[in-house]
Amino acid sequence: MMDEGLGTWRAALTLRRRAYLALEVLACLLQPLSQSGEEGGSWPGNGTELPAAASLLRLHWVRRALLLNSPLLQPSYRALGSLGRVRLRSPFALKLLMETCSGRLLLIFASSLWLLGSWTLSLCERSSNRSSSIGLLDSMWLIPITFLTIGYGDISPHTYLSKFICLLTGITGVCCTALLIAVVSQKLQLCSDEKHVHNFMQEMRLQRQVQQAAVDLIGSAWLVYKRMPASHPRLARQLQRGLVTAVHRFRNAKQRERRHRDQINSMMGPSKMYQLLQDLNQRLSLSCSEFDQRLTSLTDKVDGMASDIVQISALLHGAWSSPRDAEWPLPVE
């Protein structure tokens, strides 16, 4: 109703939402039945494994609880979301939690998975009529080992649903490991101020290395030019070798400095890029205004020259057409 601006909840209750609500009610009705010998007290066939696993479908309420306990339902968030066309749903709340408290969220998720997986695995293993069925303590050992993808092989599940739970736990463990690596790498990154300080000091050090390499290169070239005797080829080769080494060091220092500058340019933040674009736009605007002023002044000067030329042509025409021209003596041949 809030997203679509409806006045009544009956208008928002479409066929798809009705089916979704029916599935939620069905998930609430599923209960893990007891495994007693009384009639009607156990699940027909394989005992309690199917109702126990089906009762875990109520865990989808966790995402709704995250949404209700998040600040996304505030009017300010709703207004900004509607203006920015952002759907304020449970995935957005989960991303917000990963941004603010990622380590705590991963710890709670891993602990909850450990406890729920152990309880469900032990409940599913009770239906198997084997003496080596997995108990609760063994399940609490098997689930973390599978989650960490270690797999010693000392304990193995027997029922198909238990194997599926272990497989799902292993896949979730791999995904959580990838998320943990991403979170740790993000926490270990330098902030913008630390990057600026480090880049400045690195650039100063590389400049000193380039200057030192240039000084060594000039000194080696001077030694080769002044002190290389033609009668001592060994000393000449030694001086030439020092010159080649100095040239190699100078080239390596320049290459490291060039790579560092390229890295700084690639790490340029969006704010700095926006500031550079703003400065460039301002300079272009000033250049355009200056060019317009010069073009206007040039147009005025051309108009003035055209009016002067018209006046000069009128004066010349008046001078040539004057009646005093007939009284002038003709030139004698």
N, C-alpha and C positions, 0 to 999 in steps of 0.2 A: 504493500500500500504506500509506503514512504518512497520507494524508488519510482513507482509509476504514477504517483499522485492520485490514487483512487480514494473515493469517499467511504466505501464500505468493504469489509473483508470478503463478502460473498463474490464481489466482482473479481477479486484477485485469486479466488479458489478455482483454478482451472482443472482440467482432467488430469494433467500431468502432476499437479500438486496433490490432488486427491489420491492418486496412485502412490505417490511418495509417502503420504501420511498413512495409507493402509500398510505399506511395508514397515513403517516405524512401529505401528501397533502390533504387527505380527512379530517383529523382533522383540518387543516387550513381553509378548505372551510366551516366548520360548524360555523354558526354565530347565536347568540341569536336574534330571530326575535321580532319585536315589536308587542305589543298586541293591536293594533288599530282595529277599526271596518272596515277598508278598506279591500277590497277583495285582497287576496294574502298577506295581511300584518301580518297575524298570522299563527301560526302552526296549522294544521288541527287536531281537536280532543280536546286536552287538553291545548292548548295555547303554552306558551313559555318554559315549564319546560324541555322538551327533548333537544331542541337546546341549552338551557342555560347550561345544564349539559354536553352535548357533547362538547361544546366549551372549557370546562376545560381540555380536553384531551391535549391541547397545553402546559399544565404544564410540560409535559415530556421534554420540552426544558430546564427546570431548571437544570437537571443533565448534559446536554451538556454545558450549560453556566458555571457550576462548573468545568467541565473538561477543558474548554478553558481558564478560568481565574486562573487555578491552575498551579503550576510549573512542572507538570508532562509532559508537552510537550517540555520541554527543552532537548537538546541533551544529557546532562549528565544523566538525569533521564531515557531517552530512552535507552542509552547504558547500564546502570546498570540493567534496567528492562529486557533487552534482554539477558544479561549474567545470571541474576538470574531467568529467566523464569517467570517473574511477569507481568501480564496483567495490563497495565496502563490505566484503564478504569475509568468510573465515580464512581463505588463503592469504588475504591482505593482513589479517590479524596475525597469522603464523609468520609471515615475512617480517612484520613489525617486531615480534618477539625475537626472531633470529637476529634482527639488527640491534636490538637493545640488550638482550641477555641470552646470547647464543650458547654460552657454556653451561649455564644453569638449565636451559631448555633441553640440551642434549643429555645432560646427566639425569634429569627427571624422566626423559623418554627411555633411556637405557635401563634405568631402575624399574620403571613400570613394565617394560617389556620382559625383563628378567622375572619379575614376580608373576605376571599374568601368564607368561609362557610356561613357567614351571608348574603353576597350578593346573593349567589346561592339559599339559602333557601328563601329569600324574593322574588326572581324572580320566583321560583317554586310555591310559595304560591299565586302569583297574578293570576294564572290560575284557582284557585278554586273560584267558585261563591258563597262564603259565606261571611257573614258580619263580621265574626270573623277571617278574614284572618290575617296572621302574616305580619307585616310591617318590615322595615329595622331595626328600633330600637329594636323591639321585637326579631328579629333574632339575633341582636348583644348581646341580653341578653340570648337567648336560647342556642346558640353555646358554649359560655364559661361554662355555667352551665352543659351542656352535656359533654363537654371536661373534666371538673373536676369531672365527675361522681357524681354530687350532685343530680340533678333532683328534683326540688321543685314540679313540676307538675302543675304550674300555667299557663304555655303555652305549647301547644302540636301541632305538625304539622298535616296537614290534607291530603295532597297528599302522594302517595306512594314514590315518589322520594324524598320528604322532609323527610319522615321517614327513608329512606335509608341513606340520608346525615347525619341525627342525629345519626344513628347507626354507620356509618363510623367514625363520630367525636368521639363517645364514645370509640370505639376500639383504635383509634389513641391516645386519651387521656391516656388510660391505658398503651399503649406502651411508650408514652413520660414520664409518671410517673416512669416507670421502668428504662428508660434511665437516668432520672434526679437523681434517687436514686443511680444508678451506678456511675454517674459523681461526685455526692457529696461525696460518700464513697471513691472514688479514690482521690479527692482533700483533704480529711481529713486524708489520710494515711500519716505516717511518712516516710521521706526519709531515705536513707541508713545510712547517718551519724547520724541522730537523733535516728534511731534504735540502732546503735552501742552504743551511749551514754546512752540511756535508759537501754539497756541490761546490760551494764557494771555496772551501778549504782544499778540495780536490783540484779545482782549477788553478789555485795559487801554486800548489805543489807541482802540477804538470808544467806550469809556466816556468818555474825555477829549473825544472829538469831540462826543458827546451833551451833555456838560456845557458845552462851549464854545458849542454851538449854543443851548442853553437860556439861557446868559448873554447872548448876542447878541439872542435873542428878547425877554428881559426889558428889555434896554436900549433896543431899538427901540420896544417898547410904551410905555416911560416917556417917550421923546422924543415919541411921537405924542400922549400924554396931556398933557404939560406944555408943549410948545413948538410945537404946531401952531396957527398963527394962522389966523383965519378970513378975514383980509384978504389973505393971500398964498396963492392956490391952487397956485402952482407949488411953493412950499416944502412945502405940505401933501401934494401928490402925491408929492414926493420922500421925505418921511417915511413915507408909506403904502407906497411901493414898497420901502423898506428893511425895513419890518415884514413885508411879504409874502415878501421874500427870506429873512428870518430864519426865518419859519415853514416855508418850503420846505426850508431847510437842516436844521432840527430834525427834520422828518419823514423826510428822507432818512437822517439819522444813526440815527434810531430803527429805520428799516426795515433798514439794514445790520446793526445790532446784533441785530435779531430773526432775520435770515437766518443770521447767524453762530451764534447759539444753536441754531437748528434743525439746522444742519450738524453741530454738536458732538453734539447728541442722536442724529442719524442715524449718526454715526461711533462711537458708543459700542460698546466691545468686548464680547464675550460674558462675559469675566471680571467686568467692571464691572457688567454687567446681572445676572449671577448674585449678585454681592455685594449689589446693591440689593434683589434679591428675597429674599435671606437676611435682610437687615435688616428688610424689611417683614414677613416671616414671624415674626421674633423679636418685633417690636413687636405684631403681632397676637396672638401667644401670651401676651405679658405683659398685654395688654388683656383677653384672655379669662380669664386667671387672676385678675386684679383684679376683673373682673366677677363671677366665681364666688365670690370672697371676699365681695364686697358683697352678693350674693344670699343667701349663707349667713348673714351677719350680719342681713340684713333678715328672713329666715325665722325666725331665733332671736328677734328682737324681736317679730315677730307672734305667735309661740308664747307668749312671755312675756306679751304683752298679752291673749291669749286666756285664759291661766290666771288673770291678774288679774281679768279680767271675770267669770270663773266664780266666783272667790272673793268678789267684790263682790256678785254676784247671790245667792250663798248667805248672805252676811251680811244683805242686805236682806230676804231671805225669812225668816231667823230673827228679825230685828227686828220684822217685821210680824206674825209668828205668835206672839209672846211673850204670856203670860197677863196681864202688867201692862197690856196695852192696854185691858182692861175697866175698870180703876180710874181711868182718866183721865177728868176731867170733860168732859162734852159741851158744846159751845159753845152759848150762849144766844142765841136769835134776837132 
